[in-house]
């Protein structure tokens, strides 16, 4: 995206914020917070704070991945549980959407607020439109977009002091270095350690690296697997069904805090087994949650998920999508008409096996 276009969009964003003095910006996380969504939301919150508009980075699902919890804790990412905002009766004037082009329906009326901006890099039809819409599917990370806007605003400078409150430990480095470090982690994780990175992602990571705390980056980004996550991997190996170069694994019932062990297992299986494409899915809360990973450039992850789950048939409570090499899906079990969990498992398994191996 040309620098001039970024500067023009930044002015539109600033103008919208200035038109609503005293209003508060809601930045809801879609699903489980990850480095790309947390760091890009933090960047947007900081841009809003510069215009006198306070912001809350909201989440419903917990920060479940061990690496993500370290990032949030060590860098002081200013997260607000949605339940806390509701309990306090917090009122919002604006909506900001990052790392998605939709709002989780569990936020209710929040989705009806005027939308300031949408920053995203995923394919799919947006369900929300902002004053500024930066949706680029040829970029590997939403944090890349965030770096562009922070740089255009002059905030990627050693002297910058952040205005969004956080609670970092003294060892976390200067204010701007914490945000830059979070942006680096976001780019690295969403591009699979830069394996899926485009030139723009490398440049954005290099810009953030100029200010980042590199020891903190290395410590956070070591991709630790907890003992509980390794047990989930064991379940995946035990249940793995293979057809040709495709594999699918069911990991059973998981607590929400272990939800991110599903994509972790998919990452490990596709990188360590002689398979081109892997799906791992399990029962988390009121959802069946799944992740798809592929090494085959001919596989369109979004199309494969849509075919397997028959998404074009207006199936209530079933959603999914993908981008290069990765995809995910969710099947709600809250509807009274939803099939029993074993029937859902069977439908998903048969759907993917048929879709992945059909001509």
Secondary structure as UniProt FT lines:
FT   HELIX           3..18
FT   TURN            21..22
FT   STRAND          25..28
FT   HELIX           35..50
FT   TURN            51..52
FT   STRAND          55..59
FT   HELIX           66..75
FT   STRAND          79..81
FT   HELIX           82..88
FT   STRAND          94..98
FT   HELIX           105..112
FT   STRAND          114..120
FT   STRAND          132..135
FT   TURN            137..138
FT   HELIX           142..152
FT   TURN            153..154
FT   TURN            158..159
FT   HELIX           170..172
FT   HELIX           175..190
FT   TURN            191..196
FT   HELIX           199..209
FT   TURN            210..211
FT   HELIX           214..220
FT   TURN            221..222
FT   HELIX           227..239
FT   STRAND          241..243
FT   TURN            244..245
FT   STRAND          246..254
FT   HELIX           256..258
FT   TURN            259..260
FT   HELIX           261..272
FT   STRAND          277..284
FT   TURN            285..286
FT   STRAND          287..294
FT   TURN            297..298
FT   HELIX           301..309
FT   HELIX           311..313
FT   TURN            316..317
FT   STRAND          318..323
FT   TURN            324..325
FT   STRAND          326..332
FT   TURN            336..337
FT   HELIX           341..357
//
